[in-house]
């Protein structure tokens, strides 16, 4: 089960991160969703009903990165980023060891995205 969580530091500046984690198979499916988004351009929901957060993925010609909008985490990325991110996620999914990868696009004020396998249990609740 693919899980998502919005992590943030309550310091005055407030660093934020969206953590996406699951099994290798979950991450392979995420890579497929990212690739499919390039042609379908249909909004996808990442994270199952047990996730602390859910992410709404939009592949768009006007990417804005990961942002919090009216309580919804929206990840709007360019088609080229979707393809690059799919390859990076595939690398995490096929790793023989616990690892993670940051998926950053060129949005200046977007929330950082971290994809992880083997580092967090399914029941992790930040």
ROPAFI-330867 format. One record per atom (N, C-alpha, C): residue number from 1; residue in three letters; x, y, z. Coordinates in Angstrom, 3 decimals. Example, Ala and Ser with C-alpha at 12.3 -4.5 7.8 and 13.67 -1.06 7.14 Angstrom:
% residues 2
R   seq   type         xx         yy         zz
R     1    ala     13.190     -5.690      7.800
R     1    ala     12.300     -4.500      7.800
R     1    ala     13.200     -3.300      7.800
R     2    ser     12.850     -2.250      7.080
R     2    ser     13.670     -1.060      7.140
R     2    ser     12.900      0.030      7.870
% end
This chain:
% residues 126
R   seq   type         xx         yy         zz
R     1    unk      0.831     -1.178      0.000
R     1    unk      0.000      0.000      0.000
R     1    unk      0.878      1.244      0.000
R     2    unk      0.685      2.069     -0.983
R     2    unk      1.446      3.304     -1.071
R     2    unk      0.923      4.282     -0.029
R     3    unk      1.823      4.834      0.756
R     3    unk      1.455      5.768      1.823
R     3    unk      2.056      7.138      1.542
R     4    unk      1.373      8.170      1.992
R     4    unk      1.849      9.546      1.866
R     4    unk      1.644     10.253      3.196
R     5    unk      2.577     11.113      3.553
R     5    unk      2.451     11.902      4.778
R     5    unk      3.059     13.278      4.550
R     6    unk      2.366     14.291      5.021
R     6    unk      2.855     15.665      4.956
R     6    unk      3.591     15.940      6.256
R     7    unk      4.884     16.125      6.152
R     7    unk      5.729     16.380      7.318
R     7    unk      6.131     17.842      7.297
R     8    unk      6.067     18.479      8.446
R     8    unk      6.477     19.875      8.486
R     8    unk      7.052     20.206      9.843
R     9    unk      7.985     21.123      9.807
R     9    unk      8.655     21.622     11.000
R     9    unk      7.909     22.876     11.435
R    10    unk      7.589     22.966     12.698
R    10    unk      6.832     24.108     13.193
R    10    unk      7.713     25.311     13.518
R    11    unk      8.974     25.270     13.124
R    11    unk      9.862     26.415     13.314
R    11    unk      9.318     27.602     12.514
R    12    unk      9.754     28.805     12.833
R    12    unk      9.227     29.992     12.128
R    12    unk      9.292     29.894     10.603
R    13    unk     10.387     29.363     10.067
R    13    unk     10.504     29.242      8.613
R    13    unk      9.662     28.066      8.133
R    14    unk      9.637     26.983      8.875
R    14    unk      8.795     25.835      8.581
R    14    unk      9.181     25.042      7.349
R    15    unk     10.148     24.137      7.499
R    15    unk     10.491     23.238      6.403
R    15    unk      9.371     22.220      6.244
R    16    unk      9.044     21.914      4.989
R    16    unk      7.989     20.950      4.712
R    16    unk      8.509     19.862      3.786
R    17    unk      7.907     18.687      3.908
R    17    unk      8.250     17.562      3.055
R    17    unk      7.020     16.673      2.937
R    18    unk      6.846     16.085      1.772
R    18    unk      5.849     15.043      1.604
R    18    unk      6.612     13.748      1.425
R    19    unk      6.370     12.816      2.329
R    19    unk      7.005     11.505      2.292
R    19    unk      6.046     10.530      1.613
R    20    unk      6.557      9.804      0.617
R    20    unk      5.793      8.773     -0.082
R    20    unk      6.567      7.478      0.115
R    21    unk      5.927      6.463      0.719
R    21    unk      6.639      5.225      0.986
R    21    unk      5.742      4.021      0.776
R    22    unk      6.387      2.875      0.605
R    22    unk      5.661      1.621      0.407
R    22    unk      6.630      0.521      0.036
R    23    unk      6.071     -0.568     -0.455
R    23    unk      6.887     -1.709     -0.879
R    23    unk      7.472     -1.424     -2.257
R    24    unk      8.361     -2.285     -2.686
R    24    unk      8.931     -2.152     -4.028
R    24    unk      7.827     -2.186     -5.086
R    25    unk      6.868     -3.068     -4.910
R    25    unk      5.745     -3.164     -5.858
R    25    unk      4.922     -1.871     -5.864
R    26    unk      4.677     -1.294     -4.696
R    26    unk      3.949     -0.025     -4.611
R    26    unk      4.670      1.057     -5.406
R    27    unk      5.993      1.097     -5.278
R    27    unk      6.767      2.123     -5.974
R    27    unk      6.829      1.865     -7.473
R    28    unk      6.841      0.590     -7.877
R    28    unk      6.776      0.290     -9.316
R    28    unk      5.464      0.821     -9.900
R    29    unk      4.383      0.642     -9.155
R    29    unk      3.082      1.157     -9.603
R    29    unk      3.087      2.682     -9.653
R    30    unk      3.753      3.330     -8.698
R    30    unk      3.868      4.785     -8.725
R    30    unk      4.607      5.235     -9.983
R    31    unk      5.680      4.543    -10.331
R    31    unk      6.399      4.856    -11.567
R    31    unk      5.486      4.748    -12.782
R    32    unk      4.646      3.712    -12.806
R    32    unk      3.695      3.543    -13.910
R    32    unk      2.678      4.683    -13.957
R    33    unk      2.210      5.118    -12.783
R    33    unk      1.252      6.229    -12.712
R    33    unk      1.886      7.504    -13.250
R    34    unk      3.141      7.748    -12.880
R    34    unk      3.832      8.933    -13.367
R    34    unk      3.973      8.905    -14.888
R    35    unk      4.352      7.758    -15.442
R    35    unk      4.488      7.634    -16.897
R    35    unk      3.141      7.808    -17.591
R    36    unk      2.103      7.192    -17.046
R    36    unk      0.774      7.281    -17.658
R    36    unk      0.231      8.706    -17.633
R    37    unk      0.600      9.471    -16.621
R    37    unk      0.128     10.846    -16.509
R    37    unk      0.575     11.738    -17.651
R    38    unk      1.657     11.382    -18.298
R    38    unk      2.173     12.183    -19.406
R    38    unk      1.175     12.208    -20.560
R    39    unk      0.531     11.079    -20.828
R    39    unk     -0.414     11.020    -21.942
R    39    unk     -1.862     11.210    -21.508
R    40    unk     -2.213     10.754    -20.315
R    40    unk     -3.624     10.821    -19.904
R    40    unk     -4.015     12.178    -19.339
R    41    unk     -3.086     12.837    -18.648
R    41    unk     -3.326     14.135    -18.015
R    41    unk     -4.542     14.109    -17.080
R    42    unk     -4.857     12.936    -16.540
R    42    unk     -5.963     12.787    -15.590
R    42    unk     -5.398     12.879    -14.180
R    43    unk     -6.046     13.663    -13.322
R    43    unk     -5.602     13.775    -11.933
R    43    unk     -5.632     12.403    -11.273
R    44    unk     -4.547     12.048    -10.602
R    44    unk     -4.432     10.774     -9.891
R    44    unk     -4.303     11.048     -8.404
R    45    unk     -4.850     10.163     -7.594
R    45    unk     -4.729     10.277     -6.145
R    45    unk     -3.691      9.267     -5.681
R    46    unk     -2.684      9.755     -4.964
R    46    unk     -1.627      8.908     -4.419
R    46    unk     -1.864      8.740     -2.925
R    47    unk     -1.665      7.530     -2.451
R    47    unk     -1.878      7.231     -1.041
R    47    unk     -3.221      6.551     -0.860
R    48    unk     -3.218      5.459     -0.133
R    48    unk     -4.472      4.746      0.094
R    48    unk     -5.245      5.381      1.250
R    49    unk     -6.384      4.800      1.572
R    49    unk     -7.246      5.393      2.604
R    49    unk     -6.612      5.370      3.987
R    50    unk     -5.597      4.547      4.193
R    50    unk     -4.905      4.477      5.483
R    50    unk     -3.766      5.492      5.595
R    51    unk     -3.472      6.188      4.516
R    51    unk     -2.378      7.163      4.523
R    51    unk     -2.693      8.337      5.423
R    52    unk     -1.675      8.845      6.119
R    52    unk     -1.880     10.062      6.901
R    52    unk     -2.284     11.246      6.013
R    53    unk     -1.847     11.241      4.755
R    53    unk     -2.183     12.294      3.791
R    53    unk     -2.434     11.642      2.439
R    54    unk     -3.103     12.377      1.559
R    54    unk     -3.272     11.938      0.178
R    54    unk     -2.752     13.057     -0.708
R    55    unk     -2.210     12.668     -1.846
R    55    unk     -1.622     13.619     -2.783
R    55    unk     -2.383     13.528     -4.098
R    56    unk     -2.701     14.685     -4.651
R    56    unk     -3.380     14.760     -5.939
R    56    unk     -2.336     15.134     -6.984
R    57    unk     -2.031     14.179     -7.877
R    57    unk     -0.993     14.342     -8.897
R    57    unk     -1.621     14.853    -10.188
R    58    unk     -1.047     15.933    -10.715
R    58    unk     -1.491     16.504    -11.984
R    58    unk     -0.257     16.705    -12.858
R    59    unk     -0.253     16.102    -14.053
R    59    unk      0.804     16.366    -15.015
R    59    unk      0.293     17.495    -15.898
R    60    unk      1.049     18.591    -15.926
R    60    unk      0.550     19.832    -16.516
R    60    unk      1.642     20.566    -17.285
R    61    unk      1.222     21.364    -18.247
R    61    unk      2.172     22.207    -18.963
R    61    unk      2.530     23.464    -18.171
R    62    unk      1.859     23.662    -17.032
R    62    unk      2.148     24.797    -16.146
R    62    unk      2.464     24.258    -14.748
R    63    unk      3.594     23.544    -14.594
R    63    unk      3.906     22.895    -13.320
R    63    unk      4.148     23.889    -12.195
R    64    unk      3.704     23.517    -11.008
R    64    unk      3.890     24.372     -9.832
R    64    unk      4.514     23.619     -8.670
R    65    unk      4.882     22.356     -8.860
R    65    unk      5.479     21.572     -7.794
R    65    unk      4.444     21.095     -6.790
R    66    unk      4.913     20.669     -5.637
R    66    unk      4.031     20.201     -4.552
R    66    unk      3.627     21.413     -3.735
R    67    unk      2.330     21.535     -3.496
R    67    unk      1.838     22.659     -2.698
R    67    unk      0.619     22.224     -1.908
R    68    unk      0.356     22.958     -0.857
R    68    unk     -0.832     22.753     -0.040
R    68    unk     -1.841     23.815     -0.456
R    69    unk     -2.996     23.383     -0.948
R    69    unk     -4.013     24.303     -1.450
R    69    unk     -5.356     23.944     -0.828
R    70    unk     -5.826     24.806      0.065
R    70    unk     -7.103     24.574      0.755
R    70    unk     -7.150     23.196      1.415
R    71    unk     -6.045     22.825      2.053
R    71    unk     -5.982     21.565      2.777
R    71    unk     -5.672     20.346      1.921
R    72    unk     -5.541     20.523      0.612
R    72    unk     -5.205     19.409     -0.290
R    72    unk     -3.758     19.526     -0.740
R    73    unk     -3.048     18.404     -0.715
R    73    unk     -1.689     18.374     -1.266
R    73    unk     -1.811     18.136     -2.766
R    74    unk     -1.372     19.103     -3.540
R    74    unk     -1.443     19.016     -4.994
R    74    unk     -0.026     19.017     -5.537
R    75    unk      0.290     18.001     -6.338
R    75    unk      1.612     17.867     -6.930
R    75    unk      1.455     18.054     -8.432
R    76    unk      1.750     19.227     -8.907
R    76    unk      1.593     19.562    -10.317
R    76    unk      2.973     19.607    -10.957
R    77    unk      3.209     18.664    -11.876
R    77    unk      4.538     18.525    -12.470
R    77    unk      4.449     18.525    -13.994
R    78    unk      5.553     18.887    -14.620
R    78    unk      5.657     18.890    -16.079
R    78    unk      5.787     17.456    -16.591
R    79    unk      5.389     17.210    -17.841
R    79    unk      5.558     15.872    -18.422
R    79    unk      7.002     15.379    -18.350
R    80    unk      7.971     16.261    -18.595
R    80    unk      9.378     15.835    -18.539
R    80    unk      9.767     15.432    -17.119
R    81    unk      9.251     16.153    -16.112
R    81    unk      9.511     15.773    -14.725
R    81    unk      8.864     14.429    -14.409
R    82    unk      7.666     14.202    -14.909
R    82    unk      6.978     12.925    -14.652
R    82    unk      7.818     11.761    -15.163
R    83    unk      8.390     11.905    -16.339
R    83    unk      9.222     10.825    -16.896
R    83    unk     10.513     10.650    -16.093
R    84    unk     11.147     11.757    -15.727
R    84    unk     12.367     11.689    -14.916
R    84    unk     12.065     11.071    -13.559
R    85    unk     10.989     11.513    -12.924
R    85    unk     10.620     10.993    -11.609
R    85    unk     10.291      9.504    -11.687
R    86    unk      9.637      9.075    -12.761
R    86    unk      9.313      7.653    -12.933
R    86    unk     10.597      6.825    -12.945
R    87    unk     11.616      7.300    -13.647
R    87    unk     12.894      6.582    -13.685
R    87    unk     13.557      6.558    -12.312
R    88    unk     13.502      7.666    -11.590
R    88    unk     14.085      7.718    -10.250
R    88    unk     13.337      6.793     -9.292
R    89    unk     12.012      6.777     -9.386
R    89    unk     11.205      5.892     -8.539
R    89    unk     11.506      4.432     -8.878
R    90    unk     11.674      4.124    -10.153
R    90    unk     12.040      2.762    -10.552
R    90    unk     13.350      2.346     -9.896
R    91    unk     14.296      3.269     -9.814
R    91    unk     15.577      2.971     -9.167
R    91    unk     15.405      2.644     -7.695
R    92    unk     14.538      3.366     -7.024
R    92    unk     14.258      3.079     -5.608
R    92    unk     13.552      1.737     -5.487
R    93    unk     12.586      1.494     -6.358
R    93    unk     11.795      0.257     -6.299
R    93    unk     12.649     -0.989     -6.504
R    94    unk     13.696     -0.881     -7.293
R    94    unk     14.529     -2.052     -7.588
R    94    unk     15.742     -2.176     -6.679
R    95    unk     15.874     -1.274     -5.726
R    95    unk     17.012     -1.317     -4.819
R    95    unk     16.939     -2.546     -3.910
R    96    unk     18.073     -3.161     -3.709
R    96    unk     18.156     -4.314     -2.800
R    96    unk     18.253     -3.882     -1.344
R    97    unk     18.406     -2.589     -1.124
R    97    unk     18.552     -2.053      0.231
R    97    unk     17.523     -0.961      0.467
R    98    unk     17.274     -0.678      1.726
R    98    unk     16.406      0.448      2.078
R    98    unk     17.035      1.722      1.534
R    99    unk     16.233      2.563      0.898
R    99    unk     16.771      3.802      0.345
R    99    unk     15.652      4.799      0.080
R   100    unk     16.050      5.992     -0.322
R   100    unk     15.082      7.026     -0.683
R   100    unk     15.648      7.891     -1.797
R   101    unk     14.754      8.675     -2.389
R   101    unk     15.132      9.590     -3.464
R   101    unk     14.269     10.837     -3.348
R   102    unk     14.878     11.994     -3.534
R   102    unk     14.120     13.245     -3.556
R   102    unk     13.702     13.539     -4.987
R   103    unk     12.453     13.939     -5.150
R   103    unk     11.915     14.272     -6.462
R   103    unk     11.634     15.766     -6.478
R   104    unk     12.562     16.513     -7.018
R   104    unk     12.457     17.969     -7.018
R   104    unk     12.263     18.485     -8.426
R   105    unk     11.316     19.371     -8.591
R   105    unk     11.175     20.062     -9.866
R   105    unk     11.617     21.507     -9.670
R   106    unk     11.466     22.313    -10.653
R   106    unk     12.023     23.667    -10.623
R   106    unk     11.162     24.689     -9.876
R   107    unk     10.076     24.263     -9.253
R   107    unk      9.240     25.203     -8.505
R   107    unk     10.025     25.713     -7.306
R   108    unk     10.121     27.014     -7.166
R   108    unk     10.956     27.611     -6.130
R   108    unk     10.412     27.413     -4.719
R   109    unk      9.110     27.520     -4.550
R   109    unk      8.550     27.476     -3.204
R   109    unk      7.751     26.202     -2.932
R   110    unk      7.937     25.179     -3.746
R   110    unk      7.199     23.933     -3.569
R   110    unk      7.688     23.142     -2.367
R   111    unk      6.881     22.202     -1.958
R   111    unk      7.204     21.314     -0.848
R   111    unk      8.065     20.167     -1.380
R   112    unk      9.105     19.826     -0.655
R   112    unk     10.002     18.748     -1.052
R   112    unk      9.269     17.405     -1.029
R   113    unk      9.571     16.547     -2.012
R   113    unk      8.977     15.211     -2.093
R   113    unk     10.085     14.175     -1.917
R   114    unk      9.852     13.222     -1.021
R   114    unk     10.817     12.147     -0.754
R   114    unk     10.097     10.811     -0.933
R   115    unk     10.636      9.948     -1.800
R   115    unk     10.091      8.607     -2.035
R   115    unk     11.027      7.615     -1.352
R   116    unk     10.440      6.661     -0.621
R   116    unk     11.250      5.760      0.196
R   116    unk     10.758      4.320      0.116
R   117    unk     11.701      3.391      0.188
R   117    unk     11.378      1.968      0.311
R   117    unk     12.239      1.382      1.429
R   118    unk     11.611      0.607      2.299
R   118    unk     12.338     -0.098      3.349
R   118    unk     12.765      0.729      4.537
R   119    unk     12.465      2.006      4.556
R   119    unk     12.898      2.871      5.650
R   119    unk     11.798      3.129      6.677
R   120    unk     10.537      2.923      6.308
R   120    unk      9.412      3.199      7.196
R   120    unk      8.423      2.035      7.136
R   121    unk      7.862      1.664      8.268
R   121    unk      6.860      0.590      8.250
R   121    unk      5.527      1.086      7.700
R   122    unk      4.680      0.166      7.249
R   122    unk      3.354      0.530      6.732
R   122    unk      2.538      1.335      7.732
R   123    unk      2.717      1.029      9.018
R   123    unk      1.904      1.692     10.036
R   123    unk      2.552      2.973     10.587
R   124    unk      3.584      3.465      9.931
R   124    unk      4.228      4.713     10.347
R   124    unk      3.210      5.837     10.317
R   125    unk      3.068      6.543     11.427
R   125    unk      2.137      7.659     11.537
R   125    unk      2.859      8.867     12.123
R   126    unk      3.362      9.723     11.249
R   126    unk      4.119     10.882     11.746
R   126    unk      3.235     11.866     12.480
% end
